[in-house]
Amino acid sequence: MAANLPDPIGTSPAKPNSTVGTRIRNLLIVLVAIALSVAVFFGLQTQTTSVSLNSLAEEATPLEVALKNGKPTLMEFYANWCTSCQAMAPEINALEQQYQGQVNFVMLNVDNTKWLPEVLHYRVDGIPHFVFLNQDGQAIANAIGEQPRTIMAANLEALVSGSSLPYAQASGQVSAFSTAVKPTKPAGDDPRSHGSQVVN
């Protein structure tokens, strides 16, 4: 009489370790894990650069107001494509919060031809280009290129107190920029012309 005894030799048929359904499930788990990792990575990237140049420009003091309100001004020439400008945006935003009500923050986009007179007047050929204006609207210092926050803060502190700026001619990494229009002299201003005109 045969009893139900365990098979010591292991002659009963073995079950397969993996079925097609299990493999598909595992593949789906791996794909979901990869997708979540990518989403978290890009989510963190957008959080670290949450301050945009556009948002700074929208919140900036208009140039006409800044020149008339009796406060010192930090004027920034920038462009949206400028990587140095983008890198400094969080620092500029923090400084704007720190000096709110004491200093005007003006943003002038060099790609906007409206600001061409200012670009030419302040000789902007690399961006970001910062101009520090006293309370009378006179330029007293420049900082060209990417600047550490400590330099910008020291200059702003001196600007608010009416002291000499410690970094009046600071330079850093810039994005090259050239205007499409160069200043030209009218023909009548040439001393060699003697008022003569060529008649066809």
C-alpha positions as CSV (number, residue, x, y, z in Angstrom):
1,M,0.0,0.0,0.0
2,A,1.5,3.3,-1.1
3,A,1.2,6.1,1.3
4,N,1.6,9.8,0.4
5,L,5.2,10.1,1.3
6,P,7.5,12.8,0.2
7,D,9.6,12.0,-2.8
8,P,13.2,11.9,-1.6
9,I,14.8,11.8,-5.0
10,G,12.9,14.7,-6.5
11,T,11.4,12.7,-9.4
12,S,8.2,14.8,-9.4
13,P,7.9,17.3,-12.3
14,A,9.5,20.7,-11.5
15,K,7.5,23.9,-11.8
16,P,9.1,26.6,-14.1
17,N,10.7,29.4,-12.1
18,S,9.4,32.1,-14.4
19,T,6.4,32.4,-16.6
20,V,5.7,34.8,-19.4
21,G,3.3,36.8,-17.2
22,T,5.9,37.2,-14.4
23,R,8.5,38.4,-16.9
24,I,6.1,41.0,-18.4
25,R,5.2,42.2,-14.9
26,N,8.9,42.5,-13.9
27,L,9.6,44.4,-17.2
28,L,6.7,46.8,-16.4
29,I,8.1,47.4,-12.9
30,V,11.5,48.3,-14.3
31,L,10.0,50.7,-16.9
32,V,7.9,52.4,-14.3
33,A,10.9,52.8,-12.0
34,I,13.0,54.3,-14.8
35,A,10.2,56.7,-15.7
36,L,9.8,57.8,-12.1
37,S,13.6,58.3,-11.7
38,V,13.6,60.5,-14.8
39,A,10.6,62.5,-13.6
40,V,12.2,63.1,-10.2
41,F,15.5,64.2,-11.8
42,F,13.9,66.7,-14.1
43,G,11.5,67.9,-11.3
44,L,14.5,68.7,-9.1
45,Q,16.3,70.5,-12.0
46,T,13.3,72.8,-12.6
47,Q,13.1,73.5,-8.8
48,T,16.7,74.7,-8.6
49,T,16.2,77.2,-11.4
50,S,12.7,78.3,-10.5
51,V,13.7,82.0,-10.9
52,S,13.4,83.0,-14.5
53,L,14.7,86.1,-16.3
54,N,11.2,86.8,-17.5
55,S,9.8,86.8,-14.0
56,L,12.6,89.1,-12.8
57,A,11.8,91.5,-15.8
58,E,8.1,91.5,-15.0
59,E,8.8,92.4,-11.4
60,A,11.5,95.0,-12.2
61,T,11.1,98.7,-11.8
62,P,10.5,100.5,-15.1
63,L,13.5,102.6,-16.1
64,E,11.5,105.8,-16.3
65,V,10.3,105.3,-12.7
66,A,13.7,104.4,-11.4
67,L,15.3,107.5,-12.9
68,K,12.8,109.8,-11.1
69,N,12.0,108.2,-7.7
70,G,15.2,109.3,-5.9
71,K,16.4,105.8,-5.1
72,P,19.7,104.3,-6.2
73,T,19.3,101.8,-9.1
74,L,20.9,98.5,-10.2
75,M,20.3,98.3,-13.9
76,E,20.9,94.9,-15.6
77,F,21.3,94.4,-19.4
78,Y,20.4,90.8,-20.1
79,A,19.1,88.4,-22.7
80,N,17.0,85.2,-22.3
81,W,19.6,83.2,-24.2
82,C,22.5,84.4,-21.9
83,T,23.6,81.5,-19.7
84,S,25.5,83.8,-17.3
85,C,22.4,85.9,-16.9
86,Q,20.3,82.7,-16.2
87,A,22.9,81.5,-13.7
88,M,22.7,84.8,-11.8
89,A,18.9,85.1,-11.8
90,P,18.4,83.4,-8.4
91,E,21.1,85.6,-6.8
92,I,19.6,88.8,-8.3
93,N,16.2,87.7,-7.1
94,A,17.5,87.2,-3.5
95,L,19.3,90.6,-3.6
96,E,16.1,92.2,-4.9
97,Q,14.2,90.8,-1.9
98,Q,17.0,91.9,0.5
99,Y,17.1,95.5,-0.8
100,Q,13.4,95.9,-1.6
101,G,12.3,99.5,-1.1
102,Q,15.9,100.7,-1.0
103,V,17.2,100.0,-4.5
104,N,15.4,100.0,-7.9
105,F,16.1,96.8,-9.9
106,V,15.8,97.5,-13.6
107,M,16.0,94.8,-16.3
108,L,16.7,95.8,-19.9
109,N,16.6,93.1,-22.5
110,V,19.3,93.7,-25.2
111,D,17.2,91.9,-27.8
112,N,14.6,94.6,-27.5
113,T,15.5,97.5,-29.9
114,K,13.6,99.8,-27.5
115,W,16.7,99.7,-25.3
116,L,19.3,100.4,-28.1
117,P,20.0,104.0,-26.9
118,E,20.8,102.7,-23.4
119,V,22.9,99.8,-24.8
120,L,24.9,102.3,-26.8
121,H,25.1,104.9,-24.0
122,Y,26.4,102.4,-21.5
123,R,28.6,100.6,-24.1
124,V,27.2,97.2,-23.5
125,D,29.1,94.6,-25.4
126,G,28.9,91.6,-23.0
127,I,26.1,90.5,-20.8
128,P,25.1,90.4,-18.0
129,H,26.2,94.1,-17.8
130,F,25.2,95.8,-14.5
131,V,25.2,99.5,-14.1
132,F,25.0,101.1,-10.6
133,L,23.2,104.4,-10.6
134,N,23.2,106.8,-7.6
135,Q,19.9,108.4,-6.4
136,D,20.3,111.1,-9.1
137,G,20.4,108.5,-11.9
138,Q,24.1,109.0,-12.6
139,A,26.2,105.9,-13.4
140,I,28.9,105.4,-10.8
141,A,30.1,101.8,-11.4
142,N,29.8,98.8,-13.7
143,A,30.0,95.1,-13.1
144,I,30.3,93.1,-16.3
145,G,29.8,89.4,-16.5
146,E,28.8,86.8,-13.9
147,Q,29.5,88.1,-10.4
148,P,29.5,86.4,-7.0
149,R,26.7,87.5,-4.7
150,T,29.2,88.9,-2.2
151,I,30.5,91.5,-4.7
152,M,27.0,92.5,-5.8
153,A,25.8,92.8,-2.2
154,A,28.9,94.9,-1.2
155,N,28.2,97.2,-4.1
156,L,24.5,97.5,-3.2
157,E,25.3,98.1,0.5
158,A,27.6,101.0,-0.5
159,L,25.1,102.3,-3.0
160,V,22.4,102.5,-0.3
161,S,24.7,104.2,2.2
162,G,26.0,106.6,-0.4
163,S,29.6,105.3,0.0
164,S,32.1,104.5,-2.7
165,L,31.5,101.2,-4.3
166,P,34.2,98.7,-3.4
167,Y,33.9,96.9,-6.8
168,A,33.4,99.7,-9.2
169,Q,34.8,97.9,-12.2
170,A,34.1,94.2,-11.5
171,S,34.5,91.7,-14.4
172,G,33.4,88.1,-14.8
173,Q,32.2,85.5,-17.4
174,V,30.1,87.1,-20.1
175,S,28.0,86.1,-23.0
176,A,29.2,88.0,-26.1
177,F,26.8,90.5,-27.5
178,S,26.9,93.0,-30.3
179,T,24.3,95.4,-31.5
180,A,23.0,95.3,-35.0
181,V,23.2,99.1,-35.2
182,K,26.4,101.0,-34.5
183,P,26.4,104.8,-33.7
184,T,27.2,106.9,-36.8
185,K,28.0,110.6,-37.2
186,P,25.8,112.6,-39.4
187,A,27.6,113.6,-42.6
188,G,27.4,117.3,-41.8
189,D,29.5,116.8,-38.7
190,D,32.6,115.8,-40.6
191,P,35.0,118.8,-40.5
192,R,36.6,117.6,-43.8
193,S,33.3,118.0,-45.7
194,H,33.4,121.9,-45.7
195,G,29.7,121.8,-46.4
196,S,30.2,120.6,-50.0
197,Q,27.7,118.2,-51.5
198,V,28.0,115.9,-54.4
199,V,25.4,116.6,-57.1
200,N,24.5,113.8,-59.5
